[in-house]
Amino acid sequence: MWVTLKQRCALKHQLPDTMILRQDDDVLDTWFSSALWTFSTLGWPDNTDDLKTFHPASVLVTGFDIIFFWVARMIMMSLHFMKEVPFHTVYVHGLVRDGEGQKMSKSKGNVLDPIDLIDGISLDALLAKRTANLMQPQLTAKIDKATRKQFPDGILGYGTDALRYAFYSLASTGRDIKFDIGRIEGYRNFCNKIWNASRYVLSHAEGHDLLSERGEDSLADRWIKSRMESTLQVVDNAYAQYRFDLASQALYDFVWNEFCDWYLELSKPVLWDEDTNAMAALGTRQTLITVLEQSLRMLHPFMPYLTEEVWQNVSPFAGTQGKSIMLAPWPTYRAEQIDEESEGEIEWLKKIIIAIRTIRAEANIPPSTELNVLVSHASEQDKARLVRNTAYLAKLAKVSQLTALSPDAAPPPSLMALCGELEIRVPMAGVIDIDQELVRLDKEINKYESELARLEGKLNNKAFVERAPAEVVVAERQKQEQAAASIATLQRQRTQIEVLRST
């Protein structure tokens, strides 16, 4: 009777001493077999076509916990048998842990099946999965309680693309990835944002010939193209360094914040104004399609399913249609598209719009109310920009009248927001509750006074001034001056409101 060594050890007290032992001829030590993996899987020791083609490989992706056991041995064995290093780069990713930082383990009942995150699972089914076949059944009650607390309604289906994007965003250089289901929910919203943006773009592209001639680019068109090229450069650099977290964040910021939140809104005054020049409208439609189509190609490695679906509908308008987005070329960086002038002006415009929206929100002025806006301390450049961007301000900030005040003009009692050196003012008469505005101003003044007291205490500390780097001290003094100036401005505004209330 022949038995394996493993069987012999298991039955050592039951087998006679005359039993002959034989080791299995198809068993190889785990660590030794893994060391041979890079070339043994390609037909070695025969000199196969696969071995000639695919060895050495380029990148090995692995976790940090097996660098010694597998990676180092792969390199040594490949050098010994193949006389070459098996890969030029080792990308070491972190280990995915649960929301509390614990290593996922079936015995702990904290494992999450990616399919359940993609398709969703009910609470009862999740409990059954987590408590089945436990090595320590006494932990069932504990696992049940923890699961009910973490997933009281089970897990919603978030889709493959949202899950992929969440893991890319978490792929930092650290050793561990602390799983957060809220991140997946956020990236599901990102997928929805892209879908809705594509519907808007297609609604303005359908029925128009966007390929026969070139339209005129507006300020916003030049800006978004410039930002797209800058984003592509960041993504290319991040890919080269295997920083998928940086690449995913750059794309998220560009697509959500700059393209969807700002550019789509900036396109509306051009596309919705009946008096818009036809070539300007054409330029905006072409820009919408071009930026969306290239953004989809940049996003494709991160979210392949959504981008494929949308690209098939968008690409014909961009003149880049094909069988699949997978076969479309990766975008090429074009330095000539970088436009610092348009970027500077749009950033200036965004600050003005945000300032007006802040005034409106803090004073509870309805969004539909058109405002008369006054601008103090405007330079000649500011005045020129205000004239050029009247249409944008009218649409995005509901401004009915915009006036740059002369230096010697006394502004009426106004709601005010600071925008750099500019003072953005909305006359209060007829638009605010004066008592509520006084309460708000007192709160703002108290906040700046507390900040000023903190800064003065730090700067009056001789040890801090002498020991801190010079640039830090300068920065703190600038903050002190800014806080003092803000207090003076807010107090002046409060006085004006008191005057308005007394009249």
Secondary structure, DSSP 8 states (H G I E B T S, - for coil): -EE-HHHHHHTTTTS-TT-EE---TT---HHHHHHTHHHHTTTTTS--HHHHHHSS-SEEEEEGGGIIIIIHHHHHHHHHHTSS-S-SEEEEE-EEE-TTS-B--TTTT----HHHHHH-B-HHHHHHHHHTT-SSGGGHHHHHHHHHHH-TT-B----HHHHHHHHHHH--SSSEEE--HHHHHHHHHHHHHHHHHHHHHHHHHTTS--SSS-----HHHHHHHHHHHHHHHHHHHHHHTT-HHHHHHHHHIIIIIIIIIIIHHHHHHHHH-TTS-HHHHHHHHHHHHHHHHHHHHHHTTT-HHHHHHHHHHHHHHHT---S-GGGS------GGG--HHHHHHHHHHHHHHHHHHHHHHHTT--TT--EEEEEES--HHHHHHHHHTHHHHHHHS-EEEEEE--TT----SEEEEEETTEEEEEE-TTTS-HHHHHHHHHHHHHHHHHHHHHHHHHHT-HHHHHHS-HHHHHHHHHHHHHHHHHHHHHHHHHHHHHHHHH-
